Amino acid sequence: MTDMKSISQNVGAARQNILQRAEDVMGQSQGVTPFSERMGDAIRDVADSQKASADLAKAYELGYENDLSKVMVSQQVSSVGFQLVMNVRNKFLSAYKDIMNTPV
């Protein structure tokens, strides 16, 4: 009987260890930011980049900025950021549609 009791205690301890590891992986105990917050931050960063790029282009057109390469690089950075966010959104929507169309 004592063997059964020690086995039960070992199984209980192993279960707790597995649950703790699962929580760590899922980020519940580490304070990891959720996907929605990360996506919102990315969208805000892209919007800020686009605004800075537009301001820099306007400054170049008005003659306040003389470095055309700086303006062009700024526009390319904002364009790449926008494309990245759009691709992530499209992949997310595609995955959502696949999940919703899965027969239960």
C-alpha positions in Angstrom: 0.0 0.0 0.0 2.8 2.4 0.7 4.1 1.9 -2.8 0.7 3.0 -4.2 0.7 6.1 -1.9 4.2 7.1 -3.0 3.3 6.5 -6.7 0.2 8.7 -6.2 2.3 11.4 -4.6 4.9 11.2 -7.5 2.1 11.5 -10.1 0.6 14.5 -8.2 4.0 16.2 -8.1 4.6 15.5 -11.8 1.2 16.8 -12.7 1.9 20.1 -10.8 5.3 20.4 -12.6 3.7 19.8 -16.0 0.9 22.4 -15.2 3.5 24.9 -14.1 5.6 24.4 -17.3 2.4 24.7 -19.5 1.6 28.0 -17.8 5.1 29.3 -18.3 5.0 28.3 -22.0 1.6 30.0 -22.5 2.8 33.1 -20.8 0.2 33.3 -18.1 2.8 33.5 -15.3 5.3 35.6 -17.2 3.2 38.6 -18.0 3.6 38.2 -21.8 1.5 40.7 -23.7 -1.4 39.3 -25.7 -1.6 39.2 -29.5 -4.2 42.0 -29.7 -1.9 44.4 -27.8 1.1 43.5 -29.9 -0.9 44.0 -33.1 -2.3 47.3 -31.8 1.2 48.5 -31.0 2.4 47.5 -34.5 -0.4 49.4 -36.1 0.4 52.5 -34.1 4.1 52.2 -34.9 3.3 51.9 -38.6 1.0 54.9 -38.4 3.7 57.0 -36.6 6.2 55.9 -39.3 3.8 56.9 -42.1 3.2 60.3 -40.4 6.9 60.9 -40.0 7.5 60.0 -43.6 4.8 62.3 -44.8 6.1 65.1 -42.6 9.6 64.6 -44.0 8.4 64.5 -47.6 6.5 67.8 -47.0 9.6 69.3 -45.4 11.6 68.3 -48.5 9.0 69.8 -50.8 9.1 73.1 -48.9 12.8 73.2 -48.9 13.4 72.6 -45.2 15.0 69.2 -45.8 17.8 68.8 -48.4 18.6 65.1 -48.1 16.4 63.2 -50.7 17.8 59.8 -49.7 16.6 60.4 -46.2 13.1 61.1 -47.5 13.1 58.0 -49.8 14.4 55.7 -47.0 11.7 57.0 -44.7 9.0 56.3 -47.3 10.4 52.8 -47.9 10.5 52.0 -44.2 6.9 53.1 -43.7 5.8 51.1 -46.8 7.5 47.9 -45.6 5.9 48.3 -42.2 2.5 48.8 -43.7 2.9 45.7 -46.0 4.0 43.6 -43.0 1.0 44.6 -40.9 -1.3 43.9 -43.8 0.3 40.5 -44.4 -0.1 39.6 -40.7 -3.8 40.7 -40.8 -4.4 38.7 -44.0 -2.9 35.5 -42.4 -4.9 36.0 -39.3 -8.1 36.4 -41.2 -7.3 33.4 -43.3 -6.7 31.3 -40.2 -9.9 32.6 -38.7 -11.9 31.6 -41.8 -10.3 28.1 -41.8 -11.2 27.6 -38.2 -14.8 28.8 -38.7 -15.2 26.6 -41.7 -14.0 23.5 -39.9 -16.8 21.0 -39.5 -17.5 20.0 -35.9 
